[in-house]
Amino acid sequence: MRKQQIALAVGAALGTSAFLSTAHAGGIKYEDGDKYLKIGGRIQLQYYQADPDGGDATDEVFFRRLRPFIEGSLYKDWKGKIQWDMGKAEGENELAIKDAYLQYKGIHNVKVTVGNANFPFSREFLTSSKKQQLVERTFVGDHNYGTPDRNVGLHLTGHSESKTITWGASLAMASVDPDANKLDFDTPVNRNSDFNDGWIVGGRVDFHPFGALKFAQGDFSGKQKATIGIAAYSWSNDGDNNDATRSKPDVDSVTGLEISGAWRVSGFSVDAEYNVFNADTVDATYTGGIYENGSTTLANWSLEGGYMLMPKKLELVAGVSSQDADNYEDTWNRTAIGANWFFQKHDIKVQLTYRMGENLKGVKGKDENELFVQMQYVF
């Protein structure tokens, strides 16, 4: 009954003749003066195949993301947004909450966001999944390896008058899944019972010498754009959910540093990023996975590039990335090649990525090849 009531309410709102409908990239907007309602979403259907050395190949077809959103405002300079994911639902979390925030933009060149929103770290993470060149993010943009996920708190973003400098800063509550093989940040909105919770503070600054370069990969315009950015954060466990009896190591603290850059010109695009994290476990003697004697320095780097072989239609892409940790036997490396066919830029596209991994999780000689094919529709 409740689902029917929600559907009727949304239908009534969309059918109100007082609203003017306009189409925007990533949503349909219904406006009446300062009031508006915007709805949209993304559908990513993926075929995945893994072929590990010494093991059997496996494959599956699934919705990598099935993510609708609702955004709206009743008052000038204010808006609210809710976005959820039905493709990533797991366990008791039937819906994974993504964006869930209110935002005020009445301050000149500044936006104030309160709620569950992106933390300003990692250029690749801040680039939406719908605007990536490779089907999956590399180590530097993966929340499993040190990059914070969306977090609940206060988030500020802004830019200079010319937009050649952009910045962000956040103070938020963040969760870490105490997994020895990862440094896995998650949002406390979708928390599991064993997550370590704590406060995270950090920020970033980006310089754009040829004008603002958005968080999006690929070059559709052909105009020269470039950016270089630096970011940092610090997270500390608040001690509320530690458990020395479980096999997973509780994480005590994490600090992170990022240096990144990007360049676009004449159909070519290059994105480069390096980030490094220092993490300590509550048990100072713990050794396993990425940790040695209760601590680790986890270092990631990535270089990705693409060329529009057929402008706005066919793009060839490639990338190399690497990860090292104190307790790794050898560096975990990945090399990826692929192609993207665009029907309507990033809104409608088919992507193919073939990724070759060596020394998985730092184990020397443990290799795996992976194939990703993904169809994306954004509305």
Protein Blocks (a to p, Z undefined) as FASTA:
>chain_A
ZZmmmmmmmmmmmmpmkbccdddehiacddehjbccdddddddddddddddehiacdddd
ddfbacddddddfbehiacdddddfklgghjllbacfbdcdddfkbghiacdedjdddde
hjklmpcfklcfbfbdcfklpmknopacdddddddddddfkopaccddddddddddddfk
bccdddfklccfkbccdddddddddddfkopadddedjfkopacddddddddddddehla
gcfkbmbdcdfbdcdddddddddeehiacdddddddddddfblmbgehjbgghiacdddd
dddddddfbghkaccdddddddddfklfbdcddddddddddfbljlbccdddddddehih
highiacddddddddddZZ
